[in-house]
Amino acid sequence: MTSRSRLAVLLAAMFVAMACTPGAGPSTRPSGSAGTTQPTTAASGAASEAPTDGVPTDSSSLGPSGDPSPDPSAGGTSCDNLAEGSTDKLAAICDTGVLRVSTDPNYAPQSFLNDAGDLVGFDIDVAREIATRIGVEVEFKTPSFDLVQAGGWNDRWDVSVGSITVTEARIERLDFTEPYYFTPAQMSATADSGITSIDGFAGRRICVGAATTYLDWINGDLVLGDGSTPAPVPEGIEPVALETDALCAQALSAGRREFEGFLSSSTTVQQAIDDGVPIVAVGDPVFFEPLAVATDKSGPAHQELQAELDRIVRAMHDDGTLTAFSEEWYDGLDLTKSAS
């Protein structure tokens, strides 16, 4: 055999060996930049080597459902670390490269449309950061809050980052991360109402958002998920429910007077005051809202997604990201710490 022939045989044997090496082929799961399919090797992922039946050899890589789960210690995004073979909702999100997030387009300063028509605000920044850490782009959906908190989303969006308060009733329909921030629920009165204390709202009509914890409080139905106890409700207070509590401030600004105040988060009340709405904050907060990222209990299997969302929220607390967002949108206030 000539030296040229021997070289050809050697090269052919090398290519055969490479083709038979586990993990040598490219993966099509998106990593890094959202929506972009980039080849990655097994060395860049967190999955343990699996036998031919597809069952991971390391049982510690299994999620709550028994599916392979991400290894957060490996670094990178959630999609970088997602084990092959996962059937969780997280895998579907990584495959599409998009996280569909429901939020409110009229709830400043949490989420609202700026002059350019873009969604901005505290919740918007939180949602974008969560998507970045998962390793995908974000696509915002704007269903009514009533639909979001009711569950049964029918896979129309993946998660809600819309300042949803954790309550016992909602825990039956939604899965929650640990809270990413906390806001005081603040009563406010029209400047000409003469109301100067919480007791002064007795027998008065107060505007609230439909299906909110504010309405639950007035109706005596509020049980917070963190076990804290709301303040007593003034006797005879009558709710006037609009689609969102932000509309209460806008109605007062337009001159409507079918109610003498409104109840919302302190951030929304302060935003209304700053915008010139003729109201004043009254008394101490009537309760403190633990606000969390939510997923639909009745939706596709999402144990791994839920675990990653909770890990990301915890990491954003630990590294100061949430504090920075809060201080940017709430005039230097850090609302990411529980008041209890």
N, C-alpha and C positions, 0 to 999 in steps of 0.2 A: 504493500500500500504506500502510495506517495505521501509526502508530508502534507500536501494540499488536501488529500483525501482524509488523512487522519484528523486534520483541523476541522473539516466539515462534519465528521462524525462526532467530534468533541462538542462543537457548537450545538448540534442537534440534541445531544444528550442533556446539555445544560438547559435548553428551552423546555424539554420534557419535564425535567426536575422542577423548574420554576412553575410550570402549569399545575403540577401536583401539590404545590405548597399551599396549606390552608391560609386564607387571608390575602393571597397574592393578587386576586382579582379586585377590580374597583367596586365600591359600593355606590348606589345611586341615591342614598338618603341625603337630603340637603344638610349642609353644615355651614356655620359661619353666616354669610350674607343670606338674608331671607329670600326664599323663592328661587334660589340658584342651586342647580344640581352640580355638585363638585365631587370628583372621585376621591375617596378616602380609603386608607388601608386599615386593616384590623388593628394595627399598632396604634392608631389614633382613637379608637373607640374604647368603651368600657366593658364590652361583652366578654365573658370568659369563653374559652374554646369549648365547643359542644360536640358530643358524639354524633354518630350518623342518624340517630333517631330524633335529633333536634332538641333534646332536653338538656339544659345547661348542667354541666358537671358540678358547678358551685351553687348550692341551694341558696346562698346569701344573695344571689343576684335576682331572686324572684321577688316580684311585687306582691301586694296583698291579694291579687287575683291568681297568683301562681305564674303570671307572665313575667318575662325578663324585665327588670326595672333599671333605670339609669343609675350609674355610680357617681354621685356628686363629688367624690374625692378625686376623680380623674381630671377635673378641670374642664374648661370649655363649656359649651352650651348643653342644654338638655338633649337636643337632637344629636350633638356629637357623641354623647354618652349612651344613647338609647341602644339597648341590646337588639340584635337581630331576632326576628320572630315575634316581636311584641305585637299584640292585637289591641292594645289600649288606645283610647282616644288620642293620647299624646303621639303615638306613631302616625295616626292619620293627619294630625296637625303638621308633624315634621315632613310627611310626604307631600302635602300641598304647599308647604312653606308659608302658611298664613294662619294666624290666630285671629278668630272672629270675636270681637269684644263688644258687648252691649254697654252703652252708656247714655247719658242724658245730654242732648244738645242745648239745653236751656237751664243750666244749673250752675251759674257762675258763683264762686270762682272754681268750683270743682270741674266743670266741663261746660263749654259754651263755644259758639262760633265767633271768631274775631272778625274784624272788618274785611279781611280777605276771604272770609268764608271757610276758614280752617278751624277744626276742632282744637281747642287749647284748654289748659287748666290743670289742676292738681291730678285729678283722676286720669286725664289723658296722658300726662307724663308718666304716671305709675304704670298704666297699661302698655305704653311704648317700651318702657324699661323691662317689664315682664316678658314681652315678646322678644326683645333683644337677647335676654338671658336664656330663653328657650331656644333661640336661633332661627326665628322666623320673622316675617313682616306682620304688621297689625292691620286689620280691616275693621273699622268701627260700624256697628249697627245701632240704630236708635229706636228700638221699640218703646212703648209706654212702660213706665215703671210698674204699673199694675201687672202687665204681662210677665215682666222679669221676675218679680217677687213671688208670683203664683206658681213658678215651676212649669213643667210640661212644655219645654222650649221646642220640642220636635226637631232638634238639631239645627235650628235656624241661626244660632250663634254658639260659641264654645264656652265662653266665660263671661261673667259680668264684673266689670270694674266700674261701679256706679254708685259708690257710697251706700251700700246696702247694710243696714243695721242687723246684727245677728240677734234674732229672737227665737224663743222656743217654738213658736208656730212655724217660722220659716225653716228651722232645722228639719222639720218633717218633710220639706219639699226640696231643700237645697243643701248642698255640701259647702262648707265655708273653710277658708284658710284661717289662720290666726289673724286678728285685726291688723290692718296696716295703718290705721289712725283712729282717733277718737274725737268726737265733737260734742260740745254741750248743746242740748236742745233748749233753745232760748225763746221765751215769750216776748212779744213786742206788741205795742199798742199805738194806735194813731195818736198823733201829737195833740189833737183836740178832744180826746176821749176822757181825759182826767184820770186815767188809770195809772196808779203809781206802785201797786203791789200785786203779787200773784192772786191774792184774795179778791182784788178788785175786778178780776175777770169773771167772777160768779154771775151767772145769768146773762153774760154777754155772748155775742156771736164772734167766733174766731175762725179765721181761714186756715186751712191745712191742705196738704196734698193728699189725693186719694190713695188708699192702700199703703199709707206711710205709718211709721211708728208714732208720729205725732197724732194722727187720727186714732190709733189704738189707745194712746194715753188718755185722750179726752173721753173715749168710750169706756175706759177702765179695763181694757183688754191686753195691755202691754205687759209681757213677761220677757225681760231681756235675757239673752243667752249667756251673759257672763255672771248672772246671779245678782246683779245690783238692783236696788229698789228705787223706782221713780218717786218723785214727790207726789203728795196727795193732789187730786184734781179738784179745782174749785167747784162748788155745788152749782148745778144748773148751767154750766158752760155749754154752749151749743156750737158744734162744728159746721163750717161751710167748706165743703170739699171741692177743690178744683183739681185738674189733672195732675199738676205738680205744685209744690209749695212756692216755687219761684214765681208762678203765675199770680200768687197772692200779692206779692210785692208789686208786680206790674199792674195789677188791677187797682191797687191803692194809688200808684203813681198816675194812673189815668183818671183818678177822681172818683172811683167807685167807693161807696161807703155802706155796702150791705153787711159789713162786718167791722169790728172795732180794733182789730189787731190780727196778727198771724203768728203761728208757731212754726219754727224751722230750725235748722242748725245755726249756731251763732255766726258761722262764716257767711251764710246766706243773708241773715239779718243785717250783719255789718256791711255786706256788699250793698244791700238795699239802702241803708243809711248813707253810705258813701255816694250812692247814685242820686241822692236827693229825695228819696221817698219819705214822706212826712210821718215817720214812726220813731218811737224810742224803745230801746230795750228795757224790759221791766223785770226786776227781781233776779234771783239766782237761777241757774239752769234747772229745769225740772227733771232732767235725767241726762246721763252721758251715754252717747251712742258708740258701741264697738262696731266699727265698719270694716268689712272684710270682702275679699274676692270670693265669688260664688260660682258654683257649677250646678247643673241640673241633676238631681238624684235619678230622675226617670230617663235620662239620656243614655247614650252608649257607654259601655264600661270605661271608667276614667280614673281608676285608682292611682295609676302612675302619674297621670296629669295632675290629680289633686295633690299627690305627695310632692311633685315638683313645684307646683304653685306655692304650697306652704313653705317649702325649702327656700324658694326665691324670695318670698315676703320676709322670711326670717333673716336671710342674708342681707336684704335691703335695709332692714332695721340695724343689723350689726355693723354694716359698712357706712352708715350715715346717709345713704341715698334718700331714704324717705324723709329724714329730718331736713335735708337740703331742699327737697321739693316743697315740704310744708312751709319752711321759712320763706321760700320764694313766693308762694301764692297766698300766704296768710300773714303778710306784713311782719315777718320775723318770728312768728309764733311756731313753736314745735308742738304739733298736735298728735305726734306719733306715740306719745306715752300715755298710759292709762291714768285717769284722774283718781281712780280708786286705790 
